[in-house]
Structures are given as C-alpha cells and as structure tokens.
Amino acid sequence: MKRLTLLLLGLALGVSATARAQGLTMQMSNGWSFSFSGNVNAFWVFSKVNNSGPANSSVRTGLLPTFATFSATGKEAGLNLGVHFGFAPQINNAGVHDQFGAQIDMRQVYLTIGFKDGSQILAGRELGLFGRQNILTDMTLFGVGALGLPGITLPGNPPQGGGTTLGRIGYGYIYPNFNAQVTYSTKPGQAQLSVGLFQPSISTGAYTFTKIPRVEAEFTYNQKSGKNTYSVWIGGLWQSTSNAASGGNTASSFGGTAGIKAGLSDLSIVADAYIGKGLGTTLMFSGLAGGGVAANGTDLRKSDGGIVQLMYKVSPKTNIGASYGFSRLVNDQTGDGNTAVRSNLYSYTVGFYHQWTKSLKAVLEGTQEGTTGVIGLAGSPGVKMINISGGFMLFY
C-alpha cells in the first residue's frame, strides 16, 4: 500500500511547493522536504439483521479511516532520515447527535533511518507486521465490508458505532493494528524481510506480566512473468507473558500467516490464511468471544481463518470484486474441557469500485455477515446481517 505522506510547514520559510493529485511536497532550503497527503471518505450504510432483527442506517467512515499525514525527510551523514505523523479522524458519531471533541485516532508516529544499502530502521507507532498483507490486499479496504453483528462480533451496536467499519477484520484475519515498534527492513525489491520488536500486549486471563518484547516478522516476494504479476508473503508472531512478577507460569502466544496475490491480465486473485494460539479473534489479544486464554486461566485457545478474493477489471477505471472469509476461535481441551468451536464468523462481499477521476473513487458494496454461534451468547447461532453501502473516497 502506498504510504500516505504529508507536510505542514513552509509558507513563511521560503520553500518551493508542488501540488499533485496524490499530495503536496515542499522542498526546504536546508535540503529537507515536507509533504502532506491523505484521504477523506464517506459512506451511506444500511444494515438489517435477519429474523425480524434491527435495521440501521448511518453515514460513516469506511474500513480505511480518513487520513491526514505529514512527513519530513532529509539526508545527513549518508543516512536517509525521516519522521511521519498520521492523523486518522472519523466522520461519524457513536449513534448520538452531539458528540463533542475531536474524533481523531493518532495511528502513526514514527521515525525512519535509511542506510546506503537500501535497508531501514523504523521506530515508533506504525501498522504491525503480522497480518498486515492480509488487510492491505483486502478489497474492502477501499469500502465498508462487515460492520459487526450487534452484541456478537463486538459489544453494543457496531452498525451505529463511532469508529471505522471492520471490512474483513474478524471475518478472515485478525487486525494487526498500529503498535509501538522498532523494525528493521531489508531493501525493498523483489524480496524483502522485515523483523520487529513490539510493545507486548497483556492477554486476557492471568497473563498480565510482559517481561520481553513481542517479535513479529514478515517476508514478501514479488515476481513478474509477461503481463502477469505474483506476490507471496509469509509472516509470524511470538509473545511470551507470565502470570506472576517472578516465577509462576509463562505462556507463549504465536501466530503464522501466508498468502498469495496473482494478477492475471484483468483478473486479480487473492488467497490468504492465518493460524494462532493465544491471539484471540477479531482484535488481537482481546477478550472478544472469550479471548485467547481458556476458562482455567492458563491454557491458550487456538484460532484460524482465511480469505478468497476475486477482482476483475471491466474497464480501465472500473473493477468488480467478490470475496469470502471466516475467522474461528476454538476451545482448548485442557483449559475448557472440550475442543468446540467457540466462535465462527463469516462474510461474503461483492463490490463495485470506480476511479471517477485521478483522485476520486466511487464505491458500491453489498455484504452478508453471519455466525454459526458464539459460546456464551444466547441466540447467536444462525444470526445473519445484510449490509448495503455506497460512497466516495477522495485521495489528495
């Protein structure tokens, strides 16, 4: 995904400014440059739960939040240096008329140190490595996708929520989220390896002591054959947490993911999957659907999921797509007394994506999301919800 970059200073500093459809860049007299870019999106979304369930209509942000990003880059002592700030506000209130205060999600705050061989160190808050290709290749990133079944996927009434939609978060992959990290990446190209140390996360249950950083890694490989392109990725995560400040028991959470994207002339195919232990579902290390720690408070539950997606270019500016995905969380035999599927969420999405101008995109989507049941939630088996959405995304 193209990194959104932006610039805020300069008007009184004697800079030259260049405006383009995908951002504004200003060159400073000291050799540094500042840039500003981002997007604004707005969607009308209608949802209806089956079996005489509730209906909801809202005007809201899609899966990708509105972004305003600022960057500054320069070169000193042979190093390519940079800083980046990414503000991610949403347009919607959480189901109320008056919600005062700025609705801003500070997703990105990081610095970069680039070396002569093209490798780089990133330190700060940025999208995690584990599972990021799964969300970056998801067609609903430029739309709405799933909203979340009320009281099942998320607490309360997600269709009238105040944040972004879910897309396929919890319906094909676990959200990598934006986390504090120090990550080293080799030079971008045909192949790239990234390995990072991350701020560890407290798990549900007794594992509340995080003595060492979490490790995440990703390897990507790109190949072109004639007019066809192929991308393959694998990723991993490992985290150790303890249930006591000293001594006690230690649990190791882990995850693995892999995927492929093939561009075959006008047809694009994406298939990816993940497995995990102690990660939970939907939001990583959360307590949703009971969380990744079993009922005895010590053993860890397993999770898995995946996506299949097809997109076809019907004209130079228009694509249509269809995708299916699911995410499961399974009980642990020792900790829960059985291996029943604790939570199984799935969704189907069809979409129409039209590049109206160089910067403006028009999107129409339809999604059916459902569950085969979540343990502990009465009446959840067989719940389904239809979502219909349409809106615009303007990138600058």
Secondary structure as GFF3:
##gff-version 3
##sequence-region A 1 396
A	DSSP	beta_strand	16	20	.	.	.	ID=ss1
A	DSSP	beta_strand	23	27	.	.	.	ID=ss2
A	DSSP	beta_strand	33	49	.	.	.	ID=ss3
A	DSSP	beta_strand	55	60	.	.	.	ID=ss4
A	DSSP	beta_strand	67	76	.	.	.	ID=ss5
A	DSSP	beta_strand	79	89	.	.	.	ID=ss6
A	DSSP	beta_strand	104	114	.	.	.	ID=ss7
A	DSSP	beta_strand	120	127	.	.	.	ID=ss8
A	DSSP	alpha_helix	132	136	.	.	.	ID=ss9
A	DSSP	three_ten_helix	139	142	.	.	.	ID=ss10
A	DSSP	three_ten_helix	158	160	.	.	.	ID=ss11
A	DSSP	beta_strand	178	185	.	.	.	ID=ss12
A	DSSP	beta_strand	191	198	.	.	.	ID=ss13
A	DSSP	beta_strand	214	225	.	.	.	ID=ss14
A	DSSP	beta_strand	228	242	.	.	.	ID=ss15
A	DSSP	beta_strand	250	264	.	.	.	ID=ss16
A	DSSP	beta_strand	267	277	.	.	.	ID=ss17
A	DSSP	three_ten_helix	288	290	.	.	.	ID=ss18
A	DSSP	beta_strand	302	315	.	.	.	ID=ss19
A	DSSP	beta_strand	318	330	.	.	.	ID=ss20
A	DSSP	alpha_helix	333	336	.	.	.	ID=ss21
A	DSSP	beta_strand	341	355	.	.	.	ID=ss22
A	DSSP	beta_strand	360	374	.	.	.	ID=ss23
A	DSSP	beta_strand	384	395	.	.	.	ID=ss24
###
